[in-house]
């Protein structure tokens, strides 16, 4: 159930290629590079999302958390205990 593949040509530092060839079996090199690239792209996307969403949380919109999240959660848990049968 693999996806279509396409060859890509790009430059890598010589020492990095030599190390990969020494450590990774030939038939697994593309897989290793693919997985590393997927992880790096995921990291870059997450960083971008964090940067663009920074400041989205406004304290004035959440006054219930003024005393802190711990106090808010304790209050929620306390209130549900009273309504249990």
N, C-alpha and C positions, 0 to 999 in steps of 0.2 A: 504494500500500500504506500509506495513512495511517490513523491512528487516528481515532476519532470525536472531534469537537470540540464544545465547549460554550462559550457566551459567559459571560464573567465580568466583573463590574463592580467596580473598585477605584480608589482615589484614588492619583494620582501627582503629584509636584511639577510645577507649571505649566511651569517652565523646562526640565524634563526632557522633557516632552511636546513642547514647542516645538522643542527641539533634535532630537528623534527625527523629528518631522514635516519638519524642514528637511533632514535628512541622509538619511533612509531613505525610499525610494519607498513610496507608499500601500499597494500590494499586498504589500509585504514587512514591514510594521510588526508584524503579529501574529507572523510567523516570528521576527523579531528579539527580541521580548519573550519568546516561548516559549523560544528558545535561551538567553537570559540567565537566565530563571527556572530552566531545567533545570540550568545550570551552578551557580547559587547553591544550589539544593536539594542537588546532589551535594556541594558544599563543606560545607554544614551537616551532612549525614549523615556525611561523613568526619570532621569535627570531633567529632561526637557519639561515633562509634566509637573515635576516638583517646582521648577523655576517659574512656569507660567501660572501655577495655582497659588504661589506664595502670596499671602495676604488676603486670600479669599475668605478666611475665617475672621469674622468681626466680633469682638467681645461684646459690643453693644447688642448684637443679634442673639446672644446666648447668655443672658443675665443669670440663668440658673447655674451656670458654671463659675460664677464670680468667686465662690469660696473654694473652688478647685473641683476637679473631676472626682476625687475620692469622696468628698462630702456629698456630691450630687448622687453618686452611685449608692452610697450608704443610705441616703434619703429614699431613693427608689426602692431599695431592698426592704427597708423598714416599712414603707407604706404597703408593699405587697404582703408582708407577713400579717398585717392586721386584717386583711380581707380574705385570708385563707380559712377554709372550713375547719 
